[in-house]
Amino acid sequence: MKEVLSAIDLIVIGISRIIDTGIFVITSVATTEKFCLAVVLSYILAKISLCFCGNFYAELAYIFPIIGSTYNYIYMLMKKLIAWTIG
């Protein structure tokens, strides 16, 4: 596969991940004083679901490299009505 990300793209992705982690940490610290276990479990489940979602889009981008939106991915995999409903 051809490399398409430059060094600047990778730096921006890294910075956005740091900001994302900071937001999750700040909100979890603020809410764990009242709802400790529920907050921890919800963040764990959210991160797991985000990993699955990221893997799903990576697989679709590998299978259909020309298209790039959710509507187009669902349109290629399913029917037009389902794609219109989702997209």
BAVEXDREN-239753 format. One record per atom (N, C-alpha, C): atom name; x, y, z; residue in one letter; residue number from 1. Coordinates in Angstrom, 3 decimals, decimal comma, always signed. Example, Ala and Ser with C-alpha at 12.3 -4.5 7.8 and 13.67 -1.06 7.14 Angstrom:
! residues 2
atom / X / Y / Z / rest / nr
N / +13,190 / -5,690 / +7,800 / A / 1
CA / +12,300 / -4,500 / +7,800 / A / 1
C / +13,200 / -3,300 / +7,800 / A / 1
N / +12,850 / -2,250 / +7,080 / S / 2
CA / +13,670 / -1,060 / +7,140 / S / 2
C / +12,900 / +0,030 / +7,870 / S / 2
//
This chain:
! residues 87
atom / X / Y / Z / rest / nr
N / +0,827 / -1,182 / +0,000 / M / 1
CA / +0,000 / +0,000 / +0,000 / M / 1
C / +0,872 / +1,247 / +0,000 / M / 1
N / +0,371 / +2,263 / -0,626 / K / 2
CA / +1,103 / +3,519 / -0,739 / K / 2
C / +0,919 / +4,350 / +0,532 / K / 2
N / +1,992 / +4,972 / +0,983 / E / 3
CA / +1,916 / +5,838 / +2,161 / E / 3
C / +1,249 / +7,156 / +1,772 / E / 3
N / +0,279 / +7,569 / +2,578 / V / 4
CA / -0,423 / +8,806 / +2,253 / V / 4
C / -0,345 / +9,827 / +3,376 / V / 4
N / +0,073 / +9,422 / +4,568 / L / 5
CA / +0,161 / +10,358 / +5,688 / L / 5
C / +1,562 / +10,953 / +5,762 / L / 5
N / +1,604 / +12,255 / +5,913 / S / 6
CA / +2,899 / +12,914 / +6,066 / S / 6
C / +3,243 / +13,027 / +7,545 / S / 6
N / +4,396 / +13,593 / +7,835 / A / 7
CA / +4,814 / +13,764 / +9,225 / A / 7
C / +3,886 / +14,732 / +9,961 / A / 7
N / +3,428 / +15,750 / +9,288 / I / 8
CA / +2,509 / +16,718 / +9,914 / I / 8
C / +1,185 / +16,045 / +10,255 / I / 8
N / +0,691 / +15,176 / +9,364 / D / 9
CA / -0,549 / +14,451 / +9,642 / D / 9
C / -0,410 / +13,591 / +10,894 / D / 9
N / +0,694 / +12,900 / +11,016 / L / 10
CA / +0,925 / +12,051 / +12,188 / L / 10
C / +1,039 / +12,872 / +13,472 / L / 10
N / +1,659 / +14,038 / +13,388 / I / 11
CA / +1,770 / +14,913 / +14,567 / I / 11
C / +0,390 / +15,404 / +14,995 / I / 11
N / -0,433 / +15,804 / +14,026 / V / 12
CA / -1,790 / +16,268 / +14,344 / V / 12
C / -2,621 / +15,145 / +14,951 / V / 12
N / -2,500 / +13,939 / +14,428 / I / 13
CA / -3,217 / +12,793 / +15,000 / I / 13
C / -2,763 / +12,551 / +16,432 / I / 13
N / -1,457 / +12,615 / +16,691 / G / 14
CA / -0,949 / +12,427 / +18,044 / G / 14
C / -1,448 / +13,481 / +19,015 / G / 14
N / -1,449 / +14,728 / +18,581 / I / 15
CA / -1,941 / +15,812 / +19,445 / I / 15
C / -3,429 / +15,646 / +19,733 / I / 15
N / -4,207 / +15,258 / +18,729 / S / 16
CA / -5,645 / +15,066 / +18,954 / S / 16
C / -5,905 / +13,907 / +19,907 / S / 16
N / -5,086 / +12,865 / +19,870 / R / 17
CA / -5,237 / +11,760 / +20,813 / R / 17
C / -4,903 / +12,211 / +22,232 / R / 17
N / -3,914 / +13,068 / +22,384 / I / 18
CA / -3,566 / +13,577 / +23,712 / I / 18
C / -4,710 / +14,425 / +24,262 / I / 18
N / -5,281 / +15,277 / +23,425 / I / 19
CA / -6,410 / +16,100 / +23,859 / I / 19
C / -7,602 / +15,217 / +24,212 / I / 19
N / -7,864 / +14,208 / +23,396 / D / 20
CA / -8,959 / +13,280 / +23,650 / D / 20
C / -8,780 / +12,576 / +24,988 / D / 20
N / -7,600 / +12,113 / +25,263 / T / 21
CA / -7,327 / +11,456 / +26,538 / T / 21
C / -7,489 / +12,426 / +27,697 / T / 21
N / -7,049 / +13,661 / +27,530 / G / 22
CA / -7,204 / +14,662 / +28,581 / G / 22
C / -8,657 / +14,942 / +28,903 / G / 22
N / -9,493 / +15,010 / +27,862 / I / 23
CA / -10,919 / +15,243 / +28,094 / I / 23
C / -11,528 / +14,079 / +28,849 / I / 23
N / -11,183 / +12,852 / +28,461 / F / 24
CA / -11,710 / +11,691 / +29,158 / F / 24
C / -11,243 / +11,656 / +30,610 / F / 24
N / -9,993 / +12,002 / +30,857 / V / 25
CA / -9,476 / +11,965 / +32,230 / V / 25
C / -10,131 / +13,030 / +33,096 / V / 25
N / -10,259 / +14,242 / +32,580 / I / 26
CA / -10,855 / +15,338 / +33,364 / I / 26
C / -12,300 / +15,017 / +33,741 / I / 26
N / -13,079 / +14,549 / +32,768 / T / 27
CA / -14,474 / +14,243 / +33,079 / T / 27
C / -14,598 / +13,042 / +34,002 / T / 27
N / -13,728 / +12,070 / +33,846 / S / 28
CA / -13,827 / +10,897 / +34,726 / S / 28
C / -13,405 / +11,238 / +36,144 / S / 28
N / -12,403 / +12,094 / +36,316 / V / 29
CA / -11,994 / +12,495 / +37,666 / V / 29
C / -13,096 / +13,300 / +38,332 / V / 29
N / -13,758 / +14,152 / +37,568 / A / 30
CA / -14,811 / +14,988 / +38,144 / A / 30
C / -16,039 / +14,175 / +38,540 / A / 30
N / -16,339 / +13,119 / +37,821 / T / 31
CA / -17,554 / +12,366 / +38,110 / T / 31
C / -17,344 / +11,135 / +38,974 / T / 31
N / -16,120 / +10,680 / +39,137 / T / 32
CA / -15,902 / +9,475 / +39,941 / T / 32
C / -16,156 / +9,715 / +41,417 / T / 32
N / -16,181 / +10,950 / +41,842 / E / 33
CA / -16,473 / +11,212 / +43,247 / E / 33
C / -17,910 / +10,825 / +43,590 / E / 33
N / -18,821 / +10,875 / +42,604 / K / 34
CA / -20,217 / +10,545 / +42,868 / K / 34
C / -20,620 / +9,183 / +42,317 / K / 34
N / -20,147 / +8,842 / +41,120 / F / 35
CA / -20,582 / +7,618 / +40,451 / F / 35
C / -19,376 / +6,788 / +40,024 / F / 35
N / -18,620 / +6,315 / +40,947 / C / 36
CA / -17,311 / +5,735 / +40,672 / C / 36
C / -17,361 / +4,554 / +39,707 / C / 36
N / -17,982 / +3,479 / +40,062 / L / 37
CA / -17,926 / +2,265 / +39,258 / L / 37
C / -18,662 / +2,420 / +37,928 / L / 37
N / -19,793 / +3,082 / +37,935 / A / 38
CA / -20,564 / +3,250 / +36,704 / A / 38
C / -19,792 / +4,062 / +35,669 / A / 38
N / -19,102 / +5,081 / +36,099 / V / 39
CA / -18,338 / +5,918 / +35,174 / V / 39
C / -17,165 / +5,140 / +34,594 / V / 39
N / -16,476 / +4,417 / +35,423 / V / 40
CA / -15,326 / +3,641 / +34,953 / V / 40
C / -15,775 / +2,597 / +33,933 / V / 40
N / -16,844 / +1,889 / +34,226 / L / 41
CA / -17,337 / +0,874 / +33,298 / L / 41
C / -17,845 / +1,498 / +31,998 / L / 41
N / -18,492 / +2,636 / +32,081 / S / 42
CA / -18,991 / +3,272 / +30,860 / S / 42
C / -17,840 / +3,751 / +29,975 / S / 42
N / -16,771 / +4,252 / +30,566 / Y / 43
CA / -15,624 / +4,674 / +29,766 / Y / 43
C / -14,918 / +3,481 / +29,141 / Y / 43
N / -14,836 / +2,384 / +29,872 / I / 44
CA / -14,222 / +1,182 / +29,313 / I / 44
C / -15,046 / +0,677 / +28,130 / I / 44
N / -16,349 / +0,615 / +28,296 / L / 45
CA / -17,211 / +0,167 / +27,192 / L / 45
C / -17,160 / +1,131 / +26,009 / L / 45
N / -17,084 / +2,430 / +26,280 / A / 46
CA / -16,999 / +3,404 / +25,190 / A / 46
C / -15,701 / +3,240 / +24,405 / A / 46
N / -14,606 / +3,042 / +25,079 / K / 47
CA / -13,323 / +2,868 / +24,388 / K / 47
C / -13,296 / +1,575 / +23,579 / K / 47
N / -13,880 / +0,513 / +24,115 / I / 48
CA / -13,936 / -0,753 / +23,379 / I / 48
C / -14,782 / -0,588 / +22,115 / I / 48
N / -15,930 / +0,070 / +22,247 / S / 49
CA / -16,781 / +0,271 / +21,074 / S / 49
C / -16,106 / +1,175 / +20,040 / S / 49
N / -15,346 / +2,173 / +20,487 / L / 50
CA / -14,619 / +3,029 / +19,546 / L / 50
C / -13,539 / +2,253 / +18,804 / L / 50
N / -12,898 / +1,315 / +19,488 / C / 51
CA / -11,894 / +0,473 / +18,823 / C / 51
C / -12,545 / -0,380 / +17,733 / C / 51
N / -13,710 / -0,961 / +18,034 / F / 52
CA / -14,422 / -1,745 / +17,021 / F / 52
C / -14,855 / -0,871 / +15,855 / F / 52
N / -15,327 / +0,319 / +16,149 / C / 53
CA / -15,759 / +1,231 / +15,090 / C / 53
C / -14,581 / +1,637 / +14,207 / C / 53
N / -13,442 / +1,919 / +14,802 / G / 54
CA / -12,250 / +2,265 / +14,034 / G / 54
C / -11,782 / +1,117 / +13,157 / G / 54
N / -11,819 / -0,092 / +13,699 / N / 55
CA / -11,448 / -1,261 / +12,904 / N / 55
C / -12,429 / -1,489 / +11,760 / N / 55
N / -13,705 / -1,248 / +12,010 / F / 56
CA / -14,714 / -1,395 / +10,972 / F / 56
C / -14,451 / -0,451 / +9,802 / F / 56
N / -14,192 / +0,816 / +10,095 / Y / 57
CA / -13,926 / +1,779 / +9,028 / Y / 57
C / -12,592 / +1,515 / +8,336 / Y / 57
N / -11,619 / +1,002 / +9,065 / A / 58
CA / -10,343 / +0,654 / +8,432 / A / 58
C / -10,531 / -0,504 / +7,451 / A / 58
N / -11,311 / -1,495 / +7,837 / E / 59
CA / -11,593 / -2,608 / +6,934 / E / 59
C / -12,360 / -2,140 / +5,698 / E / 59
N / -13,346 / -1,269 / +5,901 / L / 60
CA / -14,103 / -0,767 / +4,756 / L / 60
C / -13,238 / +0,085 / +3,833 / L / 60
N / -12,341 / +0,862 / +4,400 / A / 61
CA / -11,446 / +1,676 / +3,574 / A / 61
C / -10,486 / +0,800 / +2,783 / A / 61
N / -10,140 / -0,359 / +3,338 / Y / 62
CA / -9,273 / -1,290 / +2,616 / Y / 62
C / -10,045 / -2,003 / +1,505 / Y / 62
N / -11,310 / -2,362 / +1,780 / I / 63
CA / -12,109 / -3,074 / +0,787 / I / 63
C / -12,545 / -2,143 / -0,340 / I / 63
N / -13,004 / -0,932 / +0,012 / F / 64
CA / -13,475 / +0,041 / -0,967 / F / 64
C / -12,608 / +1,297 / -0,875 / F / 64
N / -11,418 / +1,314 / -1,489 / P / 65
CA / -10,502 / +2,445 / -1,294 / P / 65
C / -10,927 / +3,729 / -1,993 / P / 65
N / -11,852 / +3,679 / -2,917 / I / 66
CA / -12,219 / +4,869 / -3,684 / I / 66
C / -13,182 / +5,751 / -2,902 / I / 66
N / -14,130 / +5,151 / -2,214 / I / 67
CA / -15,161 / +5,904 / -1,519 / I / 67
C / -14,728 / +6,218 / -0,100 / I / 67
N / -15,398 / +7,166 / +0,551 / G / 68
CA / -14,923 / +7,551 / +1,858 / G / 68
C / -15,951 / +8,004 / +2,862 / G / 68
N / -17,238 / +7,921 / +2,547 / S / 69
CA / -18,226 / +8,365 / +3,523 / S / 69
C / -19,024 / +7,171 / +4,031 / S / 69
N / -19,701 / +7,370 / +5,146 / T / 70
CA / -20,504 / +6,301 / +5,724 / T / 70
C / -21,600 / +5,882 / +4,760 / T / 70
N / -22,239 / +6,842 / +4,114 / Y / 71
CA / -23,296 / +6,524 / +3,158 / Y / 71
C / -22,783 / +5,590 / +2,059 / Y / 71
N / -21,628 / +5,899 / +1,506 / N / 72
CA / -21,092 / +5,080 / +0,418 / N / 72
C / -20,705 / +3,684 / +0,890 / N / 72
N / -20,127 / +3,572 / +2,074 / Y / 73
CA / -19,775 / +2,257 / +2,604 / Y / 73
C / -21,024 / +1,399 / +2,776 / Y / 73
N / -22,052 / +1,956 / +3,407 / I / 74
CA / -23,272 / +1,199 / +3,637 / I / 74
C / -23,978 / +0,907 / +2,322 / I / 74
N / -23,929 / +1,837 / +1,380 / Y / 75
CA / -24,546 / +1,620 / +0,067 / Y / 75
C / -23,895 / +0,455 / -0,659 / Y / 75
N / -22,580 / +0,333 / -0,556 / M / 76
CA / -21,883 / -0,781 / -1,204 / M / 76
C / -22,166 / -2,107 / -0,509 / M / 76
N / -22,361 / -2,088 / +0,801 / L / 77
CA / -22,573 / -3,324 / +1,542 / L / 77
C / -24,039 / -3,725 / +1,636 / L / 77
N / -24,931 / -2,760 / +1,688 / M / 78
CA / -26,353 / -3,036 / +1,891 / M / 78
C / -27,168 / -2,329 / +0,816 / M / 78
N / -28,435 / -2,155 / +1,046 / K / 79
CA / -29,315 / -1,528 / +0,066 / K / 79
C / -29,314 / -0,006 / +0,186 / K / 79
N / -29,940 / +0,620 / -0,795 / K / 80
CA / -29,962 / +2,080 / -0,861 / K / 80
C / -30,783 / +2,695 / +0,282 / K / 80
N / -31,892 / +2,067 / +0,662 / L / 81
CA / -32,742 / +2,612 / +1,723 / L / 81
C / -32,016 / +2,616 / +3,065 / L / 81
N / -31,302 / +1,546 / +3,350 / I / 82
CA / -30,554 / +1,479 / +4,609 / I / 82
C / -29,442 / +2,529 / +4,612 / I / 82
N / -28,758 / +2,684 / +3,481 / A / 83
CA / -27,710 / +3,697 / +3,394 / A / 83
C / -28,279 / +5,099 / +3,562 / A / 83
N / -29,426 / +5,355 / +2,968 / W / 84
CA / -30,056 / +6,677 / +3,112 / W / 84
C / -30,463 / +6,927 / +4,565 / W / 84
N / -30,965 / +5,887 / +5,246 / T / 85
CA / -31,376 / +6,029 / +6,636 / T / 85
C / -30,181 / +6,310 / +7,535 / T / 85
N / -29,082 / +5,628 / +7,317 / I / 86
CA / -27,887 / +5,795 / +8,155 / I / 86
C / -27,147 / +7,077 / +7,797 / I / 86
N / -26,956 / +7,342 / +6,528 / G / 87
CA / -26,135 / +8,454 / +6,097 / G / 87
C / -26,852 / +9,748 / +6,101 / G / 87
//
